[in-house]
């Protein structure tokens, strides 16, 4: 079946949800958990009733549910430190959690235990315009930081689509990216320093405003970024800032086939206008948007490409004609572009709406996060279509084409016997091919427990030994966020 | 899901050039000149070079940043992967050949500037950038306040993203601000006009010249890392004992170049002792290829034992 011909099914009637998980819980005695936690935290900051815990049983991948034994919300960084000092004696796993928007099963209680919600650590402590840095607590929401920076003419570039709610702690833990990372880079490019509490209760500052090693001989900050909550609890960060671009042009084009949009992407990434973002929505995504109340007027069956150039007005105004020519020469007769705020919002509409519409198609979805060399784009997308079509699973592709960062969303119903297994089989075949063409499992979501099963595809015996040495140094019993990154990282109490 | 069998052999990078992705894999001992000769026919460049005759690994061993880090980030953001020889002699693949990854713990950035204590690079996978076709070097001269004004205007405006480098250069009594530009030929007048506006606004004199070799400063003897707003003062403070200081404005880095002499390590040590506490207080650091690395801090000794066990396992 050609990619563009796939029909979009309406939302299936669903049976009541049931917990999928928690077969792996640690066998510690939980009877006196509440009073033990209450001794570590101030009044009203420990939650153990099922109703209070329900919202913490999964992340944004709702099809897996792992109810924790308790949730704690430390009042401030000092209380988080106190909690971590006592956590080792709890005999239970400890998971740090920001907004819970992870798409990889990152901040869930896969072995039960205590979730530490960082929502009280939300202070922007300092913005230093002359030094191009800011100091923030780990629970600050990404868009709150940007709102504080904008009046100063500054910005913090990583921009995951969960920006209105996701926290910087989650961003640093998963090395988050976003639409504009093609030019600006991901979170690890912007973390100057990390303050972290280890399970032995020690507090360490790795780096700081200057972004060096500080008094340390080695650069331990590098292990902390992207460590997915497996090494320590983050309390604050020092982040690098940039001046806001003066002007932005947004360009949108549609293409009749995969080869022509691939040609457009290849031409854009090599162009001296250095686009900030190159995003793509496939025909199944277009059909999903156009069949919804968020319809943006895109031709059915088309591939949509969205790109942005930003910079000084004189520069980007001089470049926009050349960029639109690239889009046309690659085979589009439908190129729209604007530098006007409202029109730009309309051009972005389909791309921004697509992620939220997946839930209208079916109760569950799995999103992969593979990154591939861009020369393999058409091949890998065709593999996604072929595998999904053969299994009768809808696959919608909405992704960061400039980075080669694919996000095939496999839409399914976990209550239909066998559907999840089909999706998992597709995922394994896809990941094997991704690795074979020189790609990697995750570009910005992290491994969590959702992709941990694929890690043996990546690391040979020596490099796997190095990988395991990192948690062995900081969290040898795997009490922090067990079963994540590597499925064998199991806390045994 | 059925468990996937672990790999029984290491995967390695092989030498390649991917013109679509803008990546190349080359031996780590490749010189800057050889690298540029390899990638230039594809309209690409690796902008973080300091000395065309020196190997890439010597660049990385000496410093974390180059002048073009202002626009493109540090070495560790532009070296995507590597084949790495462990202290025991075995080679492992570290990192990826794609620009984005959050697959596993970040050994790449940890090892890259570890000063040879934890092994050495065999091959690098590098991220390349389009070579835009026109290069220019701008020199601003004037009073101290004028030069500070130039740097502030160059870094805080919307053009900041498009300067390859904004450097404060102190050499003897001479102080200058250097800006490197790489742009399409048709855009050169726009860049030139902006540079002229900056000079006029700050009250500085501007000289434009072809960029050939312009930011190839050589491999520094001492590198200090501070915040961007302290770069000029630090470069000024070190300018007298040094032969030349180059402050990389946005990166917060000062590259120090000394006259040769048997007492060079002692001179470096004296400079470090004057400034290290102030650097550490900001989470900064220093590094010199002429001095041994400091001893590990007490807390990191135990972590290092664990890592070194893994690194040295035969």
Interface residues (C-beta under 8 A of the other chain):
Chain A: X128 X129 X130 X131 X132 X133 X153 X174 X175 X177 X181 X185 X186 X188 X189 X192 X193 X202 X204 X205 X207 X208 X209 X210 X211 X212 X213 X214 X215 X216 X217 X218 X219 X220 X222 X223 X225 X226 X227 X238 X242 X243 X244 X245 X246 X247 X266 X269 X270 X271 X272 X274 X310 X311 X312 X313 X314 X315 X318 X319 X371 X372 X373 X374 X375 X400 X403 X404 X405 X421 X424 X425 X428 X438 X439 X440 X441 X442 X443 X444 X445 X446 X447 X453 X454 X455 X456 X457 X458 X459 X460 X461 X462 X463 X464 X465 X466 X467 X468 X469 X470 X471 X472 X473 X474 X476 X485
Chain B: X1 X3 X4 X5 X6 X7 X8 X9 X10 X11 X18 X19 X20 X21 X22 X23 X43 X73 X76 X77 X86 X90 X92 X93 X94 X96 X97 X98 X99 X100 X101 X102 X103 X104 X105 X106 X107 X108 X109 X110 X113 X114 X130 X132 X133 X152 X155 X156 X157 X158 X159 X160 X161 X162 X183 X184 X186 X187 X190 X193 X194 X225 X226 X227 X228 X229 X230 X250 X252 X279 X280 X281 X282 X283 X284 X285 X293 X294 X295 X296 X297 X299 X300 X302 X303 X304 X306 X307 X309 X310 X311 X313
